[in-house]
Amino acid sequence: MKEVIPAWMKPIYDNYHFAPAVIDGDCLRCSGMIGMRPDLSVPADPSEQFTLAFENPRGLLAEAAAVKDEFLPAPYAAWTAIGITEPAVPGALVEIQVTARIGR
């Protein structure tokens, strides 16, 4: 496997010892992404958090493969929403996990 670590996510890798994503064969497997800013702060505004949670995987996908500018273009992806008490970062409201096929 090859780790995918965009520059702004390097402190996450260094401090918490997990890769934001890995390339596993022809799949990109992203760790859960919360609505975090590049300075690693979490906004209090839920709308901003949700927007960032969908935008942050874009950087991982762009680092590993060409992607479109839309989050979930047609044909629509399968997705699931699961409620939890709280993500690992205090104040975070949403976490998104992505698995993408590379190439073909």
C-alpha positions, 0 to 999 in steps of 0.5 A, a space after each residue: 500500500 502507498 500512503 496519500 498525505 496532502 501537505 496540509 494533512 501531514 500534521 495529522 499523520 505525524 501527530 495521530 499516526 494514521 494516513 489520511 488515505 492509502 492506495 490499495 491496488 486499484 482502490 483509494 481508501 480514505 480515513 474518516 474525514 471531518 469538517 476541519 479547516 487546513 489549520 486543523 481547527 473545527 468550525 462551530 457552524 454546522 453548515 461549514 463543517 458539513 461543507 468541509 467534510 465533503 470538500 476535504 476528501 477532494 484533496 485526497 482524491 486529487 492527490 491520487 487520481 483525476 476527479 470532477 469538481 462535484 462531490 457526488 456527480 451522477 451516477 450517484 454513489 452509494 452512501 450511508 449516514 450513521 449517528 454516533 455520540 461524537 467523532 474523535 475531535 471535540 466539536 466535530 459533527 460529521 465524518 465522511 469515509 471514502 473508497 474510490 476506484 483508481 483508473 479504468 
